[in-house]
Amino acid sequence: MTIATGSNCCSHCASEVCQTHRPHSVTADHGTEVAERARVLGYKVLRKPVKPAALRGLLGALLATASRG
């Protein structure tokens, strides 16, 4: 049985669902293990509580990329 974690979901998305956009994970875990795993897998991490400006920037960048392509 595979335990569903943010990094598992991001890995699945990157490999099978959307290869044009890098996945992002939102987590309340501020440990170094999560950040290191994200770095190795090549995705970004937003830490909770997410600041509105950070979320707005992420969504704006994703929308801009999607509209180009």
N, C-alpha and C positions, 0 to 999 in steps of 0.2 A: 504494500500500500504506500503510495506517495503522499507525503504531507504537503498540502498546498501552502506555499509561502509566497511572499512578494517576489523573491528571486526566482522561484520556480515559474511563476506566471510570466515574468519578464523574459526568461529564457525561452519559454514556449512561444510568446509573441514574437520575439526576435527571429526564431527559427522557422516558424510556420505561418504566422498570421500576417504580420506587416513587416516586410523586410525593408521598406523604404524609410521607416521612422524608427529611431531608437526608443526602446521602452523607458519609462520612468517609473520609479517606485516612490510611494509616499509612506513613510514609516515614523513611528514614535520611538523606535529603537535608535538611540544615539551612540551605540557601541561601535567600536572600530571594525568588528567582524562584518557587519552589514555594509559599511562603506568599502571595505576591501573586496568583498564578494561582488559588489556592484562594479567596482573598478575593473576587476578581472573579467567580468561578463560584458563590460562595455556599455552599461547604462547609467543614467543619472539617478540620484536620490534626492528627494525633497523631504526634509524632516518636519514632523509635526511639532508644534503648531505651524502650519504653513502660512507664511505672510502673504497677504493678498497680492502684493506687487510681484512676488516670486511666482505665484500661480498664474497671474495675468500674463507675465512674461513667457512662461512655459506654453500656455495655451495660444498666445499670439504667435509664437515661433512655430508651433505645430500647425496652426491654421495657415500661416504664410507658406510653409513648406508644402502643405497639402494642395494649396491653390496653384502652386507652380508645377505640380506634377504628377 
